[in-house]
Amino acid sequence: MSANTLEKHILSIVCSVFDAYSVVLFLPGEEGEAHRLAAEFSLGDKILPEVSILPGKGLVGWIIRNRQPLLVPNFDQRQSNLGYYADGEESNIKAFMGCPVPMGGALCVDSKRQYSFSDKDHKILQMFAELISRQQGATGRQELAGDIPRYFAELGVIQDLRFRYKRWPLFLQNYLRIMVEATGFDYCAFASVDEPGETYCVEAESARLLLTGEDPLILPMGSGITGWVFRNDQPVVAEGTEGAPAAVLFGKLPDMPDFQATVCMPVMVNKSTRGVLCLAHTEPRQIDESMRSFIRQGVDHLALFLENLYLKMRLRTMLPKARVHSDGPQAYDPDTAPMPPAKE
């Protein structure tokens, strides 16, 4: 599969994922500042075949110059332009979204429907931009292209879990199973931390290695790669090499396999690391950008479930104290109302 054919194949998947009208990829040209149209996929036939865009020119040029994503849910042609359509087709576009490509350029989608794209869609679009950047110099292009629809199908399954399983233990066990099946790793586990953060616990595993009963395994915060991720709020990705020492996920524990390849990703809730997702394999393996992006997206779904649990818990705590909800509306009586605290 040629590079151009692969890029168009990826763009066709992007168009399907976002239910878009057109998808365009601009990459740096060989000479000068202008960025060329490297690939496109559209439900119409009005995209200019050899168009170039300068940094700062229109919405695409803004993304190229500022290296920042852009979301325009209600596109107004009087204020800006796209610059890649012919014969007045741009006047039919109602929504636009784009993000920078790591190696330079921009990946953009548009729609004939207003408010077609959301803030969360940016993360998914950025995943595609990372894949495109990676495959520019990758070998085995056909295999990489095949991974993309498979990973997105698995993300759809993970998203459905949030609606099928309302209880955390059932959701988590099924989530770990899907992550193992999707990535091909031997083992997946989830660890969480409570205040004050001196310890963390292994809550669930895809295969029983540490947990023998219903109780979690509590470990010191300094234990293993997982403890490091908790302390530093940073992921760890290790592909492993033949003959290298085993990766220590949770510290030196008995009956643990000699894992070589590992991925440990922080799970952020309320802007702090409240969990770590751990994937491990007993042999070295390549962890390419498509898999890394899939794991990041999977962790985002996990964090969203935990955010919802946190909000539900806060709601249960606050509702009994809300007299206006539990006892009905109360008439305000200035003679009985509590006095505000005196200002110092």
Disulfide bonds with the S-S distance in Angstrom:
none
